[in-house]
Amino acid sequence: MDEDFACFLAEFGPAIDKRYVPPATIARYRGKLPDQLLAYWDEYGWCGYADGLFWTVNPQEYEPALEAWIGDTPFMERDAYHVIAHSAFGTLYLWGEKTGDTLRIFAPASCGFSSAADNDVDRDFQMRVFFGSLWRDTNDVEGLFAPALKQLGRLAHDEMYGFVPALALGGAPTLANLKKVKAVEHLVILAQIEPLYVTETGI
């Protein structure tokens, strides 16, 4: 285990709801995603961490959400992106085949954060840094994860906590407005409510 992933596990704890990654899927993404990520998949599978606050996922399952959010944007011309992880509340972590960790989307508020690609950085190293720099607080929303976990129960690998009504429709980020929903379907619905607004920033 590398030092960065060890830091990630120290922060997020043991995995839950682990799913085995077939060799054919690893082969499918060889050359598209860093070998380091594929090694994590092979060793740890796709799973949840911190009781389901953060999830590594099968990018193929999230292609409908990816298309819904950036399919009609200039980002699709800039790079080929894949959803590699998401938070319990719908922060999408996208990885560009050429640009790496340069685009993230907070779906509930229809906002994205983009940064310039550093072409001098080794992508395997960048992947290690991606995991090593993750924090629980930045994946939570208004401190709602712990009470949502207690009230609504632990998420399955294909679920997330969604605000109903959506924040974009005037809903409030409160525990009373949270429901357990199917992740991909909910993310697609959120993308149809309000256009994505992207801020150029360092990630």
VENGI-V843465 format. One record per helix or strand. SS is the DSSP state (a for helix, b for strand). FROM is the first residue (numbers start at 1). TO is the last residue. Records with the same first field share a line. If there is no record, write none. Layout:
BEGIN
SS=FROM-TO + FROM-TO
END
This chain:
BEGIN
a=3-12 + 23-29 + 35-44 + 50-52 + 59-70 + 75-78 + 107-109 + 123-132 + 137-139 + 144-152 + 167-169 + 175-177 + 183-193
b=16-19 + 30-30 + 33-33 + 46-49 + 54-56 + 81-87 + 91-96 + 100-106 + 111-114 + 159-163 + 178-182 + 197-200
END
